[in-house]
C-alpha cells in the first residue's frame, strides 16, 4: 500500500475542530437564503475568494461574519452533519468538536438552540457511522471573563453533554491567566480544562495554560519549541498537543509547510496530533493535513502511524475506548506497513 492510500484509510481521531470553522461556502449560502439573511457576497465564488487571510485576526473577522447566518437548531444540525459526513469518508472514527456559544448567544441565539443541533447530528453520526464524539465548549478569549462565566452558567443544564472547556479566538493580548477563575469554576463543574496556547502567543502563554489553568491538553502549542525547559515540562506532564498544519500556514504562523515544526516536535519527544482546526477556511480536512505534512517533511508510514496513535491516546475518551481504537490502528498498520 502506498503512503497516500495508507493516509486515506488508517483510522483517525480529530481532536481540534471548531464546528463553526467547517462552514463551507455552499452551505453558508444555502442557510443564509433559508433564513433570509443578507450576507456581503453575491456568489459562492465570492465567499471562497474571501477565505484568504494574512493572520489570525483577519480570519476571525470573516469567521464571525459567516456565523451570523446560523439562527435555528436545524442550521447547527446541518453544519455539524456536513462535517461528520465529510470526515466519515476520510476514515475518521472519533471527533472532539469545539463550539463557541458566545458567538451565538451574544446575538440572541439560545444556548439550547446551538447545542441541541450539534448534539443531534453527533447522535445521528454515532448511529449511522459508528463514530464516537465529545463536545468541547470554548470560551472566547477576546471577551471579558464575566462573559465566560455567563456561558458556564448557561451550560449547566447540558453538562452531561459537554466533556471539556476550551479557550480560543484572538490569542495575543489575551493570556490564559485572564480566565483563571472561570477555569477553576469550570473544573469544579466537572469539565476538563483545555486551551489554545502558543499559536501566535509566546511560550509564556503555554506556561500559564499549564500552571494557572491546569489544562489537560494544549491546542496548537507550536511555540513551545522556543523553550527547551517548556518542552521537557510538557513531556514530563504527559500533555498532548493538537497541531493544525494547514491552519498554521494559512494564518502565516508558519511561512512554508517545509518549515513546519511538527517533525521536530515528534523528534523532541512531544505527543503531537494532526487536526484540521477550521477546515472550510484553511483549505483542507484531515487527509489534506496529513498529505501536506507528509509531502513537505517526507514523513514515513511509521511517522503517520505514531501521529494517529497519539490522536486516540490523547483523546478525552475513557481508557477502554482508547484501547479499542488503538488496537484497530495497530492492526491496520501491521497489515499495511
C-alpha positions in Angstrom: 0.0 0.0 0.0 1.4 3.4 -1.0 1.6 6.1 1.7 -1.2 8.2 0.2 -3.6 5.3 0.4 -2.3 4.5 3.9 -3.1 8.0 5.0 -6.6 7.8 3.5 -7.5 4.5 5.1 -5.9 4.5 8.5 -8.5 5.0 11.3 -8.1 8.5 12.7 -9.3 10.8 15.5 -9.7 14.6 15.2 -9.2 16.5 18.5 -9.1 20.1 17.3 -12.0 21.1 15.2 -14.1 24.3 15.5 -17.5 23.3 14.1 -18.2 26.9 13.0 -14.9 26.7 11.1 -16.3 23.8 9.0 -18.8 26.1 7.4 -18.4 25.5 3.6 -19.4 28.4 1.3 -22.1 26.4 -0.4 -23.8 25.6 2.9 -23.4 29.2 4.2 -25.1 30.5 1.0 -27.9 27.9 1.4 -28.6 28.7 5.1 -28.4 32.5 4.5 -31.1 32.1 1.8 -33.2 29.8 4.0 -33.1 32.3 6.9 -33.5 35.3 4.6 -30.2 36.9 5.9 -28.2 39.3 3.8 -24.5 38.4 3.5 -22.0 40.6 1.8 -21.4 38.1 -1.0 -23.2 37.6 -4.3 -22.0 34.2 -5.0 -20.3 31.1 -3.6 -17.1 32.0 -5.5 -17.1 35.4 -3.7 -17.2 33.7 -0.4 -14.4 31.3 -1.4 -12.3 34.3 -2.5 -12.8 35.9 0.9 -11.4 32.8 2.6 -7.9 34.3 2.3 -6.0 35.7 5.3 -2.8 37.2 6.5 -3.2 36.5 10.2 -5.5 35.1 12.9 -7.5 38.3 13.3 -8.3 38.6 9.6 -9.6 35.0 9.7 -11.6 35.6 12.8 -13.3 38.7 11.2 -14.9 36.6 8.4 -15.4 33.6 10.7 -17.7 35.6 12.9 -19.4 37.1 9.9 -20.2 33.7 8.5 -21.6 32.5 11.8 -24.2 35.2 11.7 -26.4 33.2 9.3 -26.7 30.4 11.9 -30.1 31.0 13.5 -32.1 27.8 14.0 -31.4 24.4 15.6 -31.7 23.0 12.0 -28.8 25.2 10.9 -26.5 23.9 13.6 -27.6 20.4 12.8 -26.8 20.9 9.1 -23.4 22.5 9.8 -22.4 19.6 12.1 -23.8 16.9 9.9 -21.9 18.2 6.9 -18.7 18.0 8.8 -19.4 14.5 10.2 -20.4 13.1 6.8 -17.2 14.5 5.3 -14.8 13.1 7.9 -16.5 9.8 7.9 -15.4 9.5 4.3 -11.8 10.1 5.5 -11.8 7.1 8.0 -12.2 9.4 11.0 -13.6 7.3 13.8 -13.7 9.8 16.7 -14.2 13.5 16.8 -13.8 16.1 19.6 -15.9 19.1 18.4 -15.3 22.6 19.8 -18.2 25.0 19.6 -18.3 28.7 20.6 -21.6 29.5 22.4 -20.8 33.2 22.8 -20.6 33.7 19.0 -24.3 32.9 19.0 -25.7 33.8 22.4 -24.2 37.3 22.1 -26.5 37.8 19.1 -29.6 36.4 20.8 -29.5 32.8 19.8 -30.3 30.5 22.8 -27.6 28.2 24.1 -30.1 25.3 23.8 -30.6 26.0 20.0 -26.8 25.7 19.4 -26.1 22.6 21.4 -29.3 20.7 20.5 -28.5 21.0 16.8 -24.9 19.9 17.3 -25.7 17.1 19.6 -28.4 15.7 17.4 -26.1 15.5 14.4 -23.5 13.7 16.6 -26.0 11.2 17.8 -27.0 10.5 14.2 -23.4 10.0 13.2 -22.8 7.6 16.0 -25.9 5.6 14.9 -25.2 5.7 11.2 -21.3 5.6 11.1 -20.4 4.2 14.5 -18.4 7.4 15.1 -17.8 8.4 18.7 -17.8 12.1 19.7 -17.0 14.5 22.5 -18.2 18.1 22.8 -15.9 20.9 24.0 -17.3 24.3 24.9 -14.9 27.0 24.1 -14.7 30.4 25.7 -13.8 33.4 23.5 -10.7 35.0 25.0 -11.2 38.4 23.4 -14.4 38.8 25.5 -14.3 39.6 29.3 -14.1 36.8 31.8 -17.6 37.8 33.0 -19.0 36.7 29.6 -17.3 33.3 30.0 -18.9 32.9 33.5 -22.3 33.6 31.9 -21.6 30.9 29.3 -20.6 28.5 32.0 -23.9 29.2 33.9 -25.9 28.6 30.6 -24.1 25.3 30.0 -25.0 23.7 33.4 -28.4 22.2 32.2 -26.4 20.5 29.4 -23.3 19.5 31.4 -23.9 15.8 30.7 -23.4 16.5 27.0 -20.2 18.6 27.5 -16.9 16.9 28.4 -14.4 19.8 28.4 -14.0 23.6 28.1 -11.5 25.3 25.8 -10.1 28.8 25.2 -9.9 30.2 21.6 -10.2 33.3 19.5 -7.6 36.2 19.5 -4.6 34.9 21.4 -2.2 37.9 21.5 -3.1 40.2 24.4 -5.5 37.7 26.0 -3.3 35.5 28.1 -4.7 32.3 29.8 -4.3 34.0 33.2 -7.2 36.3 32.2 -9.5 33.3 32.7 -8.1 31.7 35.8 -11.3 32.0 37.9 -13.7 30.8 35.2 -11.5 27.8 34.5 -11.4 26.9 38.2 -15.2 27.1 38.3 -15.4 25.0 35.1 -13.3 22.3 36.6 -15.5 22.4 39.7 -18.5 21.8 37.4 -16.7 18.7 36.1 -15.4 20.0 32.8 -11.9 19.0 31.6 -9.8 22.2 31.0 -8.1 22.7 27.6 -6.8 25.9 25.9 -5.3 27.2 22.7 -1.8 28.4 23.6 1.4 29.1 21.7 -0.2 29.5 18.3 0.5 33.2 17.8 1.1 33.8 21.6 4.5 33.4 23.2 5.8 30.3 25.1 4.8 32.2 28.3 1.2 31.6 27.4 1.7 27.9 27.3 3.3 28.1 30.8 0.2 30.0 32.0 -2.1 27.5 30.5 -0.3 24.6 32.2 0.3 26.3 35.6 -2.7 28.5 36.0 -5.5 26.9 34.0 -4.2 23.3 34.7 -5.0 22.2 31.2 -5.1 18.5 30.2 -4.1 19.2 26.6 -2.6 22.0 24.6 -4.3 23.2 21.4 -1.6 24.2 18.9 1.5 24.7 21.1 3.9 25.3 18.2 5.9 27.9 20.0 6.9 25.6 22.8 9.8 24.8 20.5 11.4 28.1 21.5 11.7 27.0 25.2 13.7 23.8 26.0 12.5 23.8 29.6 8.9 24.0 28.5 9.4 21.1 26.1 10.7 19.0 29.0 7.8 20.1 31.2 5.2 19.2 28.6 6.8 15.7 28.2 7.0 15.3 32.0 3.3 16.0 32.4 2.4 13.8 29.5 0.4 16.5 27.8 -0.7 16.1 24.2 -0.6 18.8 21.6 -3.3 19.3 18.9 -1.3 20.7 16.0 -3.1 22.1 12.8 -0.7 22.2 9.9 -2.8 23.8 7.1 -4.2 26.3 9.7 -0.6 27.3 10.6 0.4 28.1 7.0 -3.0 29.8 6.1 -2.6 32.1 9.1 1.2 32.5 8.4 2.1 31.1 11.8 4.4 29.0 9.7 5.7 30.6 6.5 6.0 27.3 4.5 5.0 23.8 5.1 8.6 22.7 4.6 9.4 24.7 7.8 6.5 23.2 9.9 7.9 22.2 13.3 5.7 19.0 13.7 8.5 16.5 12.8 10.9 18.4 15.2 8.2 18.3 17.8 7.9 14.5 17.4 11.7 14.0 17.4 11.8 16.1 20.7 9.5 13.5 22.3 6.3 15.6 22.3 3.0 13.8 21.8 1.7 15.7 18.8 -1.5 15.0 16.8 -2.7 16.2 13.4 -6.0 18.2 13.1 -7.8 20.5 10.7 -8.9 23.4 13.0 -11.2 25.3 10.7 -11.1 23.1 7.5 -13.6 25.1 5.4 -11.4 28.2 5.8 -7.9 26.7 5.8 -8.0 24.5 2.7 -8.5 21.0 4.0 -9.8 18.3 6.3 -7.8 15.5 8.0 -6.5 13.8 4.9 -5.4 17.1 3.4 -3.4 18.0 6.6 -1.7 14.6 6.7 -0.9 14.7 3.0 0.5 18.2 3.3 3.0 17.4 6.1 3.9 14.0 4.6 4.9 15.6 1.3 6.6 18.6 2.8 8.5 16.8 5.5 8.9 13.4 3.9 7.1 11.6 6.7 7.1 7.8 6.7 4.3 5.4 7.4 5.8 5.0 10.9 5.5 8.7 11.4 1.9 8.8 10.3 1.1 5.7 12.5 2.6 7.5 15.5 0.6 10.7 14.9 -2.6 8.7 14.5 -1.9 6.6 17.6 -1.3 9.8 19.6 -4.7 11.2 18.5 -6.5 8.3 20.1 -4.2 8.1 23.1 -4.6 11.8 23.9 -8.3 11.9 23.2 -10.7 12.5 26.1 -12.3 9.1 25.7 -12.4 6.6 28.5 -9.3 4.3 28.6 -11.2 1.2 27.5 -12.5 3.0 24.3 -9.0 4.4 23.6 -7.6 0.9 23.8 -10.2 -0.4 21.4 -9.3 2.3 18.8 -5.6 1.8 19.3 -5.9 -1.9 18.6 -7.8 -1.0 15.4 -4.9 1.3 14.4 -2.2 -1.2 15.3 -3.9 -3.9 13.3 -4.3 -1.6 10.3 -0.6 -0.7 10.5 0.6 -4.2 10.9 -1.3 -5.3 7.8 -0.2 -2.3 5.7 3.4 -1.4 6.6 
